[in-house]
Amino acid sequence: RIGDLYLIKIRADDELLEEWAEKMHLLMRLDGSGVYAAFQRILKSQFQITTFFPDSVFRSSERQLIIHEILHRKEWENGVELNQLLPSIVYMYPLHINNRK
């Protein structure tokens, strides 16, 4: 906590990210081309692997987008339903970024 501000660290493993990317029909780049397609777990090997996360197909921006979606979704949609808290969120920052050299 910093004054009236709270720091909340949120993490999601790739299995959860894949599940939600599929639900969202998230458009992602296919490997070796400039073509985008809706993410599907059964076609995971066809999507471009990121360099920062060598075992993952998700870039930082995609991770943030998916987590943001989970925070907005209603509980009955398996989301977190933080809609009342979300207007108070001042900044979202991917914590792994400061590890880059």
Secondary structure, 3 states (H helix, E strand, C coil): CECCECCCCCCCCHHHHHHHHHHHCCEEEECCCCCEEECCHHHHHHECCCCCCCCCCCCHHHHHHHHHHHHHCCHHHCCCCCCCCHHHCCCCCCHHHHHCC
